[in-house]
Amino acid sequence: PRPILLTRHGESKDNVRGRIGGDTILSEAGELYAKNFANFVEKRLKSEKTASIWTSTLQRTILTASPIVGFPKIQWRALDEIYAGVCDGMTYEEIKKNMPEEYESRRKDKLRYRYPRGESYLDVIQRLEPVIIELERQRAPVVVISHQAVLRALYAYFADKPLKEIPHIEVPLHTIIEIQMGVTGVQEKRYKLMD
Ligand code: G3H
């Protein structure tokens, strides 16, 4: 069996401010996670000859990968966070107050709701197809450092969760989800490195 390690980026400055989207750097806690995560990866993949680290093109995932040495890193635009279009950079409170109809439509159907000039979960699921094909094809371990909405979709694929649950799956910060792809199927372990 070979592992696929999934994690969100370390806490970002926008996470601290409650803003969605954006492209900020890590908070202090996020930087600490990046160091702890690098130690974890180093130990976990010590006996592996090859492995690769996949990030999105956003700073917060690239910075989370930066303390990891010795493995090639690949940036995928398809791993970027769900794009909130006109709501990018807003807080949920601001969306609720300034765009109540949008807020309500999303609440009613989070899977299909598409942000104005942005994406829906279904859009994200669709753009992940090439990533999933490549993950299936790999023989060596892969470390995926991405974002909440994207990891919900990836995790759902491996854990065989129904489409309608995807937008509600818990993928906490500073936690690693290890997927083991074996002949008998898929097994999962979780490691919480920090609060
Ligand atoms: O910044 C966006 C979040 O990671 C996605 O969360 O789809 O639950 O609003 P949400």
Residues whose N, C-alpha, C, O or C-beta is under 5 A from the ligand:
A	BS01	G3H	I20 G21 Q148 A149 P167
